[in-house]
Amino acid sequence: MFLTNQDVVELTEWRRGLHRNPEISGEEASTAETVQTLLASAGADRIVAGLGGHGVAGIFEGHQPGPTVMFRAELDALPIEEISEAPHRSSIPGKAHLCGHDGHMAILAALARGLGRQRPQRGRAILLFQPAEETGAGAAAVVADPKFREITPDFVFALHNLPGMKFGKVALIEGPVSCASRGMRIVLTGKTAHASMPETGLSPVNAVAHLMPMLTGLGSGSVMDESFAMVTVTHARIGEPAFGIAPAHGEIWATLRTLTDAGMDDLVAKAEHLVNDAAEANSLTVEISYNDIFPHCENAPEAVSHLRRALDAEGVPHDRGNLPMRPSEDFGHLGANAPAAMFFLGAGEQHAALHNPDYDFPDDLIGIGARVFMRTLRDLLG
């Protein structure tokens, strides 16, 4: 193990400090400063800040030329109130690290300490702390940032803790590992009327009532199938809260989800066809927009093979688990630039679920995740 007992104590407290001071997507300025301080104290050869917003990359140069290997963690917390009696619980009302990104950052902080003491034999290691994963905007912004060209990787790796799976066990597969998803906002507009004479207006009521079950009905298959599709209506609104007005405005928000990006293109076309037909049938105008767009996440066989060797060498049990998974991850944007792989690290079968108000990252995972990443790094770069 490349970490000392003192390292473990200090990294645990560092993680808990992040947990006390969460910042949500796009607001991670103080978290980024904390990361920069950590990287500087670990002896990073160079630090690139302001990547795609508040992103930070620590660069550790090898002794000889070679490939660039990147490891990614996320900076952002969630806009959810934490319910906890832990001394390190969130100090910010309505915001909390309830997905474990604080723990993922601590794992990369552990790598930074190890690399500061022993540089790679060749190539360079990049520790990327990415902003705005929860909204799907962060990885895309990082990749689009001109500064990313300085650190373009030859391999990129990530992990995510996973409650509901045995503690310390890993789920890993080749191919699609998490779904593509996007939020679809549908706005239908007609004409108001007096509630006693609704026939003189153009109401979206029938269109909204028709579309909600029709959209969810586009779902098909299981996540194990290439044809998997799911539509979840998450919000709907009609008119204003008044008894005297027949409405003119209707909205539906729905999350579209597919196993692959190609499947998403097909699902979007079907959903838009339904919406446009309903608008036309009810003489309404319609606007469709998309938010929180996540590509599917694809694990490259070559990258997976490196992780499997590391897992075996470190004695970490692994299988396919329940992969692929329905939730989305914007790590897919990074995978479009290099062979990439993400694995899922069990947080315990009875552990509180991700995004639950009583979730907290298990500190004992820091060492396991760091060992696997460091072994992967040493196998590639020496």
C-alpha positions in Angstrom: 0.0 0.0 0.0 1.5 3.3 -1.0 -0.5 5.3 1.6 0.7 5.5 5.3 -1.7 5.4 8.2 -1.2 9.1 8.6 -2.2 9.6 4.9 -5.4 7.7 5.5 -6.2 9.8 8.6 -5.5 13.1 6.8 -7.3 12.2 3.5 -10.3 11.1 5.5 -10.4 14.5 7.3 -9.9 16.2 3.9 -12.8 14.4 2.5 -15.0 15.3 5.5 -14.0 19.0 5.0 -15.3 18.8 1.5 -18.5 17.2 2.8 -19.0 20.1 5.2 -18.7 22.7 2.5 -20.6 21.4 -0.6 -20.9 23.4 -3.8 -23.4 22.5 -6.5 -22.8 22.3 -10.2 -21.3 25.5 -11.6 -20.6 27.0 -8.2 -17.5 24.9 -7.2 -15.0 27.8 -6.9 -14.0 27.1 -3.3 -13.8 23.4 -3.8 -11.5 24.0 -6.8 -9.3 26.2 -4.6 -9.1 23.4 -2.0 -8.1 20.9 -4.7 -5.4 23.3 -6.1 -3.9 23.6 -2.6 -3.9 19.9 -2.2 -2.2 19.3 -5.6 0.4 22.0 -4.9 1.2 20.5 -1.5 1.6 17.1 -3.2 4.1 18.5 -5.6 2.2 18.5 -8.9 4.5 19.7 -11.7 1.8 21.8 -13.1 -1.8 22.7 -12.2 -4.3 23.8 -14.9 -7.3 25.7 -13.4 -10.5 27.0 -14.8 -11.1 24.0 -17.1 -14.7 24.1 -18.4 -15.6 26.3 -15.5 -14.1 25.4 -12.2 -12.3 22.3 -13.4 -8.8 21.6 -12.1 -6.1 19.2 -13.5 -2.9 18.2 -11.7 -0.1 17.1 -13.9 2.7 14.7 -12.7 5.4 14.3 -15.3 7.3 11.0 -15.8 11.0 10.6 -16.2 10.8 9.6 -19.8 8.4 10.3 -22.7 5.3 8.1 -22.9 1.5 8.1 -22.9 -0.8 10.4 -20.9 -3.1 8.6 -18.4 -6.0 10.6 -16.9 -8.1 9.8 -13.8 -11.3 11.8 -13.2 -13.2 12.8 -10.1 -16.1 15.2 -9.8 -16.3 18.5 -7.9 -20.0 19.1 -7.5 -22.5 18.4 -4.8 -26.4 18.2 -5.0 -29.1 20.7 -4.2 -30.6 18.4 -1.5 -31.0 18.9 2.2 -28.8 16.4 4.2 -30.3 14.5 7.0 -27.4 13.4 9.2 -26.1 13.6 12.8 -22.5 13.2 11.6 -20.1 15.9 12.9 -19.0 16.5 9.2 -22.5 16.9 7.9 -23.2 19.7 5.4 -23.0 23.2 6.8 -24.8 24.7 3.8 -28.6 24.5 3.9 -30.2 22.7 0.9 -26.8 21.5 -0.4 -24.9 18.3 0.3 -22.4 15.7 -1.1 -25.0 13.0 -1.4 -23.5 11.2 -4.4 -20.0 10.6 -3.1 -18.1 13.1 -5.2 -16.2 14.2 -2.1 -15.0 10.6 -1.7 -14.0 10.4 -5.4 -11.9 13.5 -4.9 -10.2 12.0 -1.9 -9.2 9.0 -4.0 -7.5 11.3 -6.5 -6.0 13.2 -3.6 -4.5 9.9 -2.5 -3.0 9.4 -6.0 -1.6 12.9 -5.8 0.3 12.0 -2.6 1.7 8.8 -4.1 2.7 10.5 -7.3 4.4 13.3 -5.4 6.6 10.8 -3.7 7.3 8.7 -6.8 6.8 10.0 -10.3 5.9 7.7 -13.2 8.9 6.2 -15.0 7.5 7.5 -18.3 4.6 9.6 -19.7 2.5 11.7 -17.4 -0.4 11.3 -15.0 -3.3 13.7 -15.1 -5.6 14.0 -12.1 -8.8 15.8 -13.4 -11.3 17.2 -11.0 -14.3 17.9 -13.2 -17.1 20.4 -12.5 -20.9 20.1 -13.1 -21.2 16.3 -13.5 -24.7 16.3 -12.0 -26.1 18.5 -14.8 -24.3 16.8 -17.6 -22.6 20.1 -18.6 -19.2 19.6 -17.0 -17.3 17.0 -19.0 -18.5 18.6 -22.3 -17.3 22.0 -21.1 -13.9 20.6 -20.1 -13.4 18.9 -23.4 -14.4 22.0 -25.3 -12.0 24.2 -23.3 -8.9 25.0 -25.4 -6.8 24.2 -22.3 -7.9 20.6 -22.6 -5.7 20.2 -25.6 -2.7 20.5 -23.3 -3.7 17.4 -21.3 -5.5 15.3 -23.9 -5.2 11.7 -22.6 -4.3 8.4 -24.2 -6.3 6.6 -21.6 -8.9 7.9 -19.1 -10.3 6.1 -16.1 -13.0 6.9 -13.5 -14.9 5.2 -10.7 -18.2 5.7 -8.9 -19.2 4.3 -5.5 -22.3 2.1 -5.7 -24.6 1.5 -2.7 -26.5 -1.8 -2.8 -23.4 -3.8 -3.8 -21.2 -5.6 -1.4 -18.6 -3.3 0.2 -15.3 -3.3 -1.7 -16.6 -5.4 -4.6 -16.3 -3.9 -8.1 -18.6 -4.1 -11.1 -16.9 -3.7 -14.5 -17.9 -4.6 -18.1 -16.9 -3.7 -21.6 -19.3 -1.7 -23.8 -22.2 0.5 -22.7 -22.0 0.9 -18.9 -24.5 3.7 -18.2 -27.3 5.1 -20.2 -27.8 8.2 -22.4 -30.4 10.5 -21.1 -31.8 14.0 -21.6 -34.5 16.2 -20.2 -37.2 17.1 -22.7 -39.2 20.3 -22.0 -42.4 20.6 -24.0 -44.3 23.9 -24.0 -47.8 24.0 -25.5 -49.5 27.4 -26.1 -53.1 28.2 -27.1 -55.5 31.0 -26.1 -57.1 31.7 -22.8 -60.9 32.0 -22.4 -63.4 32.6 -19.6 -63.9 29.4 -17.7 -67.7 29.6 -18.5 -66.9 29.6 -22.3 -63.9 27.4 -22.8 -64.9 26.8 -26.4 -63.8 30.3 -27.3 -60.2 29.6 -26.4 -57.6 27.0 -27.2 -56.7 24.8 -24.2 -53.7 22.5 -23.9 -55.5 20.3 -21.4 -56.4 17.5 -23.8 -52.9 17.5 -25.4 -51.2 17.3 -22.0 -53.5 14.5 -20.8 -52.9 12.6 -24.1 -49.2 13.1 -24.2 -48.2 11.9 -20.7 -49.2 8.3 -21.1 -48.2 8.3 -24.7 -44.7 9.4 -23.9 -44.2 6.9 -21.1 -45.5 4.3 -23.5 -42.5 4.7 -25.7 -40.5 2.7 -23.2 -39.3 -0.7 -24.2 -37.0 -3.6 -23.2 -34.6 -3.9 -20.3 -31.4 -2.0 -19.8 -29.6 -5.2 -20.8 -31.0 -4.8 -24.4 -29.7 -2.6 -27.1 -33.3 -1.5 -27.8 -33.9 -0.3 -24.2 -35.8 3.0 -23.9 -37.5 4.7 -21.0 -39.5 8.0 -20.7 -40.2 9.3 -17.2 -42.6 12.3 -16.9 -41.1 14.4 -14.1 -43.2 17.5 -14.1 -46.4 18.9 -15.7 -48.3 22.2 -15.4 -51.5 23.6 -17.0 -52.5 27.2 -16.8 -52.6 29.4 -13.7 -54.0 28.6 -10.3 -57.4 30.3 -11.0 -61.0 29.1 -11.3 -62.1 31.7 -13.8 -59.7 31.1 -16.6 -59.6 28.3 -19.2 -55.8 27.8 -19.7 -53.6 28.7 -22.7 -50.3 27.3 -21.4 -49.2 23.7 -20.8 -45.8 22.2 -20.0 -44.5 18.7 -19.7 -41.0 17.8 -18.5 -39.8 14.3 -19.3 -36.6 12.4 -19.0 -35.7 10.3 -22.0 -33.3 7.4 -21.4 -31.7 4.8 -23.7 -28.8 2.4 -23.6 -26.9 4.1 -26.5 -26.7 7.4 -28.2 -28.1 5.9 -31.4 -31.1 4.7 -29.4 -31.5 8.2 -28.1 -31.7 9.6 -31.6 -34.6 7.2 -32.4 -36.4 7.9 -29.1 -36.2 11.7 -29.6 -37.6 11.4 -33.1 -40.6 9.3 -31.8 -41.2 11.6 -28.9 -41.1 14.7 -31.0 -43.5 13.1 -33.5 -46.0 12.5 -30.8 -45.7 16.0 -29.4 -46.1 17.7 -32.8 -49.1 15.5 -33.7 -50.8 16.4 -30.4 -50.1 20.1 -30.9 -51.5 20.1 -34.4 -54.6 18.1 -33.4 -55.4 20.7 -30.7 -54.4 23.8 -32.8 -51.6 24.7 -30.4 -48.1 26.0 -31.0 -45.3 24.0 -29.5 -41.7 24.5 -28.4 -39.4 21.7 -27.5 -36.0 22.1 -25.7 -33.5 19.8 -24.1 -31.5 20.1 -20.9 -29.2 17.8 -18.8 -27.9 16.0 -21.9 -25.8 12.9 -21.1 -24.2 10.7 -23.8 -24.1 7.0 -23.0 -20.9 5.9 -21.3 -18.9 3.3 -23.2 -16.1 1.2 -21.6 -13.3 0.5 -24.2 -12.1 -3.1 -24.0 -8.4 -2.0 -23.9 -9.1 0.3 -20.9 -11.1 -2.4 -19.2 -8.3 -4.9 -19.5 -6.0 -2.6 -17.7 -8.5 -2.2 -14.8 -9.1 -5.9 -14.6 -5.3 -6.6 -14.3 -5.1 -4.0 -11.5 -8.1 -5.4 -9.7 -6.7 -8.9 -9.8 -3.3 -7.7 -8.7 -4.8 -5.9 -5.7 -7.1 -8.8 -4.8 -10.3 -6.8 -5.3 -13.2 -9.1 -6.3 -15.0 -8.1 -9.5 -17.7 -9.2 -11.9 -20.3 -7.5 -14.2 -22.6 -6.8 -11.3 -25.9 -5.3 -12.5 -24.2 -3.4 -15.4 -25.1 -1.6 -17.5 -27.0 0.8 -15.3 -29.9 3.1 -15.9 -28.4 6.3 -14.4 -26.3 8.5 -16.6 -22.8 9.8 -16.3 -21.2 12.6 -18.4 -17.9 10.6 -18.3 -18.9 9.5 -21.8 -17.7 12.9 -23.2 -14.2 12.1 -22.0 -14.4 8.6 -23.5 -15.0 10.1 -26.9 -11.4 11.4 -26.9 -9.5 8.3 -25.7 -10.0 4.7 -24.6 -11.9 5.0 -21.4 -13.3 2.8 -18.6 -15.3 3.4 -15.4 -15.8 0.9 -12.7 -18.3 0.8 -9.8 -17.1 0.3 -6.3 -19.5 -1.3 -3.8 -20.4 0.9 -0.8 -22.3 -1.8 1.0 -25.5 -3.7 0.4 -27.4 -1.8 3.1 -25.8 1.6 2.6 -28.1 4.5 1.9 -28.7 5.1 -1.8 -27.1 7.8 -3.9 -29.0 11.1 -3.8 -30.8 10.0 -0.6 -30.7 12.7 2.2 -29.0 10.3 4.6 -26.2 9.2 2.2 -22.5 9.6 3.1 -19.5 8.3 1.4 -17.8 5.4 3.2 -14.3 6.6 4.1 -12.8 3.0 3.9 -13.4 3.1 0.2 -10.7 5.7 -0.3 -7.8 3.3 0.1 -9.4 0.6 -2.1 -10.1 3.0 -5.0 -6.7 4.6 -4.7 -4.9 1.2 -4.8 -6.7 0.2 -7.9 -6.0 3.5 -9.7 -2.4 3.5 -8.6 -1.9 -0.1 -9.8 -3.5 0.8 -13.2 -1.2 3.8 -13.4 2.0 1.9 -12.6 1.2 -0.8 -15.0 0.8 1.7 -17.8 3.6 4.2 -16.9 5.9 2.3 -14.5 
